[in-house]
Amino acid sequence: MKILNFGSLNCDNVYTVPHMVKAGETLSSASLEIFPGGKGLNQSIALARAGAQVCHAGLIGEDGRFLVKLAEENGVDCSLVELRPGRTGHAVIQVDPSGQNCILLYGGANQLVDEAYIRRALAGFGPGDLLLLQNEMNLPERMIDLAWEMGLTVALNPSPCSAALAKCDFRKVEWLILNELEGAALSGEPDVKKLPKAILQRFPHMKVVLTLGANGARYADSERQFFQPAFSVKAVDTTGAGDTFTGFFLAAVLEGKEVPEALLLASRAAALAVSRKGAASSIPARAEVDGGGGTRGYDAF
């Protein structure tokens, strides 16, 4: 099985602030740090650091070449990444003293995808391969449709949750990996314990992974449910924690681990990531994650 991650490549501008800026407020930041990021880049690096073979498709401007270099240094195949005129996508990220963040995105080159490029990227993949998508690039609906027509398994992280997702045919998505806010927006169910089943009532074929930050993670499909408690750590920066979880979870599943083992590995990796600054730069290596202990999850029924 080959993995294609068709995802965003961003420059993350991270500001340390006493609190999230309010409407009409001018706020001084204690520091500015620039990190590589984008949910696509983060998840490709997480997959690679977890031991998976992953190919990345995405678009950059001239200012984004360092992102490709970083991905390649981490073992990601970037032969499908293409250059476009203008700026690479970037993010303005505020991080408060508790490590919580809020993010403002500018799409840049990430929003310049066309169908010809999608077809070029998918050309080397076929039945049994996995396509991983997020929602920081345009035309996610065409990526899903074309991948499904070619027999690929589609895994979707619908983040950020936006109107663009309404165009996507979720019947063609097998893995849905999302947080509680995204889950509530898609399902209309605010109760996290009921949320996975609410999604499965509409799409019974899906495998749903719900990440809950410090409250752990839940998995549900048509037959099983599991809950994985979170690891207790001091959060420094939560940026990229969900992407770390996604990469390690999928890598574990694709290497044949059972879902509870994959949840445990992914939760352990995310806990390490939040204890460090940055997004892509905070993702741990597989050896760091394998060596940890911790609490196993349990059957939720």
N, C-alpha and C positions, 0 to 999 in steps of 0.2 A: 504493500500500500504506500502510495506517495501522498504527501501533504502539500497543498497549495494554500498559502495564506494570502488572500487578495486584500491588502490592508493599507491603512494610512501610515505615512511617514511624517513626523512633526518635529519641530524644534520647540522644546518646553521652556518657557521663561517663568521661573519659579520665584515668587516674592514671599518673603517671610513677613507676616503682618500680625498685629496684636488681636485683630478680629477681622472677619470678612467685611469688606467695604460696603456701606449702605448707600441707598439712593441719595444723591445730592452731597455725599460726603467726600472730602479729599483726605486721603490717608497716606502717611509716610510708611514705607516698608523698611525693615531692618536690614534686608539684604536682597540681592538679585543673583540667582544662579541659573545658568543655561544648561539644560540637559537634553539628550536625545529622547524622543518620545513618539507619541502616536500609538493608538491602541494596536494598530497592525504591527508596527515595529516591536512594541513590547511583547506581543504574543508570539511573534516569530522567534525572538530571542529566548523567551521562556520555553518554547518548544525545543529549541536547539540545546539550551542549557539542561533541559530535562532528558536529553538523549535522543530526541526525534530528528529525523531527516526532513527538513522543511525548505520549500522553495517560496520565495516572497515575490508577489507582483504588486506594484504600486508606482506612483509618479512623484518626481521631485523637481524642484527648480535648481538652478546652479548652486544655491546656498545649501542644498541638502546632500551634497556628495559625502559629507562626513557620516551621515546616517547609514548610507550603503556600506561604507568602509567598516563601521562598527558592526553592522549585521554580519558581514562576511567574516570579520575577526571572530565572531561567535559561532561560526559554522553554518550560517544561513546562506542558501543559494540565492543570489540576487541577480541572476542573469536575465530575469524578466522585468526588472525595474527599468523604467524609461524616464528620460529627461524632457521637461516641458518648459516653455518660456515663463518667466515670472517667478514668484516666490514659492518656496516650499510651504506646506501647511505649518501653522504654529499655534501654540496655546499660551494663554496668560493664566497662570495658576497661582492662587493665593493659598498659603498654608499657615494655619493658626498655631498657637502654642500647644494645642492638644494633638497636632498632627493631621487634623481634618483639612480638607481642601475644597475649593470650588474652582471651576475651570471655564475659561472663555476660549472657544476655538475659532480659528480662521482657516478655512479649508484650503486655500491656495491650490497647488497642483493636485491635491487629493480630489478636487471637484472637476477635474478635466478629463475624466474617463469617458471613452466612447466605446461603442459596440465592437469596432474593429480591434481595439486593444484587448477587450475582454476575450474575444475569440482567439487572438494570438496567445494570450496567457494560458487559456484552457487547452490549447491544441496538444500539448504534451501529456495530457491527463485523460483518464478514462474510467470505466466501471471499476468500482472497488476503491478508487482513490478518494481522498477527503478534501473538500473545499471549506476553509474557515473564513468567515466574513464578520466584519463589524459594521457600524453604520456611520463611519466618518468619511466615506467616499460616495460619490454620486452613482446612480444606476445599480443599486444593490439588487433590485428586482430582476434586471437582466442577467446579472451574475448568477442568481439563483435559478432562473429559468433555463439558461444555457447549460449550467452544470448538471441540472436534473435531467435534461434531455440527453446528456452524454453519459449518464449513469453514475455520476459522482455522488458521494454522500455529502450532504451539506450540514455544517455546524455554524450556527449564527449566534453572535453576541450582539444583541440589538441595542447597542450603546453608541452615541446618545439616542434616547428614545425620541423620535421625531415623526412628522407627518409622512416622511419618505417611506416609512415601514408599512404604511397602509397599501402601498403598491405591491408589496411582496406577497407571494403565495406561500403561506406558512405550511401548506400541505406538502411542500417539497423540502421542508427543513426537518432533519431527523434529530439533531442535537440543538437544544435551545439553552444557552448559558447566560444568565442574566441576574441582576440584583433585584431587591424587593421593590424599588421605585419603578424600575422598568417592567417588572412583573405585574405590578398593580395597574400600570398604565395600559398594558396589553390585555389584561384579563378583566379589569374592573373589580378585582378581589383584593381588599386591603389586608386581610388576615394572612400572614405569611404561612401559617400551618395549612390553610385551605388553598393557597394560591397555586401550587403545582397542580392539584387536582382540577382547579378551575380551568387551567390551560389545557389539561388533558381531556376535559369534557369537549373542548372544541377541536383538539388535534390529538386523538388517542394514539397515534403512531409515534408521537414524540418521546424523546428522553429529555427531561427537564432538570437542569441543575440551577438551583437558586442560591446565590451567595448572599450572606446576611452580615458580613463584616465581623464585628466582635461577637455576634450571636451565632456564628457557625455557618453551615451550609446544608441544604436539603436536596435530595435527589428523588425523582419520581418518574416511573413509566407506567404502562397499563397494568403491570403486575406487582411492582415493588416500590417501597419508599425507604429511604435511609436518611438519617440525620448525623452530621459530623460536627461536634463541638469545635469552637475556635480555640486556638492556643492563646494563653495569656502572655502578652508581651507589652512593652512600653512602645507606643506608636510614635515614631518620629515624623513620618510622611506616608500617608496612605495612598499617594498617587501610584498607580500601576499595580496595586495589590490584586485587584480583580483580574488583570491581564496575566499576572504571574499564576494565579489560580487556574485560569483557563488553559494556559500552555501546559502546566504540569498535569492537570487532570486529563486532557486529551492525550498527552504523550503516554501516560500510564495506561489508559484504556486501549490505545492502539498497540501497546506492547503486550497486551493480553491480561492485564491486571483486572480483578473484579472491581466493581464500582466502589465498595467500601474502602478498598486499598487505595484506589485512585483519589477518593475524597480526602483520605488521611494525608497522602503525599502532597496534594495540592494545598491543603490547609496549612501544612507545615511550611511549605515554600512561601505562601502568602504571609505567614507570620514573620518569617525572616525578612521579607521584602519591606514590610511596614516599619521595621526597626532601623531602616537605612534611608538616606535621602535619595530623591530622584525616582524616575520610573524605570526605564531600561537599565540604568546603572545599579538599581537596587535588587535586581533579580538574582537569586542565588544559583550556584552550580548544583548539579544533581548530587554530587558527593556530600555537600553540606546538608542537603535535605534528607538523604538516605540515613545519615548517621544520627538523626534526632529521635527522641522518644516521643511520648505524648499519648493523648487519649484517643482511642478508636471510637468511631461512631457506632450506631446501632440501628437495627431495623425499627422504622418509625411506627409500624403497626402495633 
